[in-house]
Amino acid sequence: METQTKEIALSKLVILATIAGMRSMLAPALLALNLNQKDKKLFNQEGIGFLANPTTTKTLAIMATAELGLDKLPFLPSRLSKPQFTGRVLMGATVGALTYQLSGEKATEGAIVGSLVAASSSLLFFTLRKVLGKSRILPEPLTGLVEDMFAFYLAGKFLKLNNQVESDNDLTLLVELERI
């Protein structure tokens, strides 16, 4: 694979895995949206076909939307609790493997990088939210909204890398998800 293509694949992987560490369901929803708009031959490709299915895309979009609201509830466990953290790392590995597979790279490399990026992202954004909340710069619910905004910013960058979004306007992503 030529270097520029691998760099683009790595950029997509890092964006999606970072998002997975922040909002675990948004990353696969974005990947599914991207695949759903591509060549329908992907339906039959091993490991990818289920994500290219329009029903899967809609289901993941609903789950991602629900996660955005549920994440702010104070009684839910921390993203660093074992099940939550494991889920985020597995999502990072999954989107990493699939992103690399789509680019003709080794899926196992993508899974390793994706899991490490998602784990780092989860730890980083958890820490940032807590530091900002304790410093009273932003109250805790607002730190979650800021994190959501950054996740959507990254999502817009991912879609732009896929030539799916003409503009840098991050609200375009909401229109894309709404269209589903």
PyMOL commands that set and color helices and strands:
alter all, ss='L'
color gray80, all
select helices_A, chain A and resi 3-22+26-36+40-44+49-52+54-70+82-102+107-134+140-161+171-179
alter helices_A, ss='H'
color red, helices_A
deselect
rebuild
show_as cartoon
